[in-house]
């Protein structure tokens, strides 16, 4: 059974979501730093945590889906 075009568009949108979030987050570093009154290292660490969480979520979801659909 072939996936429909709607499913492929949805899947492509999900794969772009992480890149889009990063592209919106990076230019806002200065505003986040000023608004929250935090050092630049803390804002950079939050990006590292975001990327690590994104990677772990992909591994967990991939394993979960793989066990459902062999």
N, C-alpha and C positions, 0 to 999 in steps of 0.2 A: 504494500500500500504506500503510495507516494504522499508526502505531506502537501497540503494545499498552499496556495500562494500567501494567504493570510497568515498561516503559521510561520512561513519563512520570513515574512516581513516582521512579525512579532519577535522572532528569534534574532533577526538582524538588529532590531531596536534594542533588545536586551544586551547584545554584545557591544553595542556602542555606548551604552549607559555609563560604564566605568570611565571610558575616555572622556565623555562629555562632562561628567562630574569633576574629573581632574582638571579639565580645561577651564571650568568655571571657578574652581577652588584656587588655583595658582594665582590668577590676577587679583584675588581678594585678600591675599596675605597681609598687605599693609592695612587694609580696612579692618580685618579681623584683629590684628595686633593692636591697632589704636582703639577699637571699640571695646575689646576685652581687657585692655591694658596688660598684655602679656608679652614676654620676650619673644624674639623671633625664633629662638630654639624651640619654644613650646608649640608655636604654630607649625613649624616644620615637623615636629614630632607627631602632631595630629595628622598630618598628611601621611606620614609613614604608617601610623596606626590604621588609617583608612585603607591604604593599599594592602596592608597585611590582612585586614579583615576581609577585604574584597577577594584576595587570593584564597584564604581559608574557606570562605563561603563557596567559591567555585569548586574547591576540592570536595567539600561536604555534599553539595547538591549533586555533583557529578557522581559521587559514590552512591547517593540515595537513589538517583534515577537509574543508575546502572544495575542496582539490585532489584528495582521494580521491573525493568524491561531488559531481560538478558539478551 
